[in-house]
Amino acid sequence: MGSERFAPPEGARVRIEIVEILGRGTCSIGLRVGDEWVVDSALVPAGMCGWAYAAMLPFLQPLRFGGSFPWEEEGEARVCCPDPANPVVFRLTVER
């Protein structure tokens, strides 16, 4: 049943978009500026880097459940992946 099992929707939908790649401007797994995903469950989106997703999870989950961050616009957060040589910058935005 593994791949046929789906997590139920929970919380708000959040759009994840790559807005910049610092350093040499290339991601080691081939992600590119403009790549997008929508999160609406507890599952990691297909094609998303696991390391990057782990870095954004502390921001993603509060956004999905109505939280915000005082240094960000309401309903948004920016997060970098943990690659110190080529950080990929993601913008998380709650879909309204």
C-alpha positions in Angstrom: 0.0 0.0 0.0 3.0 2.4 0.6 2.8 4.7 -2.4 -1.0 4.5 -2.6 -1.4 5.9 0.9 -2.1 9.6 1.2 -2.0 11.9 4.2 -5.2 13.9 4.7 -5.1 17.6 4.0 -4.4 19.7 7.1 -3.9 23.4 7.7 -3.5 26.0 5.0 -1.8 25.4 1.6 1.6 26.9 1.3 3.4 27.6 -1.9 7.1 27.1 -1.9 9.1 28.9 -4.6 12.8 29.1 -5.3 13.6 32.8 -5.6 17.4 32.8 -5.7 20.5 30.6 -5.6 23.5 32.2 -4.0 27.2 31.2 -4.4 27.8 29.8 -7.9 24.1 30.0 -8.6 23.6 26.3 -9.1 21.9 23.7 -6.9 23.8 20.4 -6.4 20.6 18.4 -7.2 19.5 20.6 -10.1 16.8 22.7 -8.5 16.3 26.1 -10.3 15.0 29.5 -9.7 11.3 29.5 -10.4 10.7 25.8 -9.3 7.5 25.6 -7.2 5.7 23.2 -4.9 2.5 23.4 -2.9 2.3 21.8 0.5 -1.1 20.8 1.8 -0.3 17.7 3.9 2.4 16.2 6.1 4.1 14.6 3.0 7.3 15.9 1.5 6.5 17.2 -2.0 7.8 15.2 -5.0 11.1 16.5 -6.3 11.8 18.6 -3.2 15.3 18.2 -1.6 15.0 16.5 1.7 17.8 18.7 3.3 16.0 21.9 2.1 12.6 20.6 3.3 14.1 19.8 6.8 15.4 23.4 7.0 12.1 25.0 6.1 9.9 22.7 8.2 10.2 24.9 11.3 8.8 27.8 9.2 6.4 25.8 7.1 4.3 24.3 9.8 3.6 27.5 11.8 2.5 29.1 8.5 0.2 26.2 7.7 -1.5 26.7 11.1 -1.9 30.5 11.2 1.5 31.5 12.7 3.7 34.3 11.5 7.2 35.7 12.1 7.8 39.2 13.2 10.6 39.8 10.7 8.6 38.6 7.7 5.5 39.8 5.8 2.2 38.2 7.1 1.8 34.7 5.7 5.4 34.5 4.3 8.8 33.3 5.2 12.1 33.0 3.4 14.4 30.0 4.1 17.8 28.9 2.8 18.8 25.3 2.3 21.9 24.2 4.4 24.4 24.1 1.5 26.9 26.8 2.6 28.5 27.1 -0.8 25.3 27.5 -2.8 22.3 28.3 -0.6 19.0 27.9 -2.3 16.6 30.6 -1.1 12.9 29.5 -0.8 9.9 31.8 -0.4 7.0 30.2 1.5 3.7 31.9 1.0 0.3 30.9 2.5 -2.3 30.6 -0.2 -5.5 32.5 0.6 
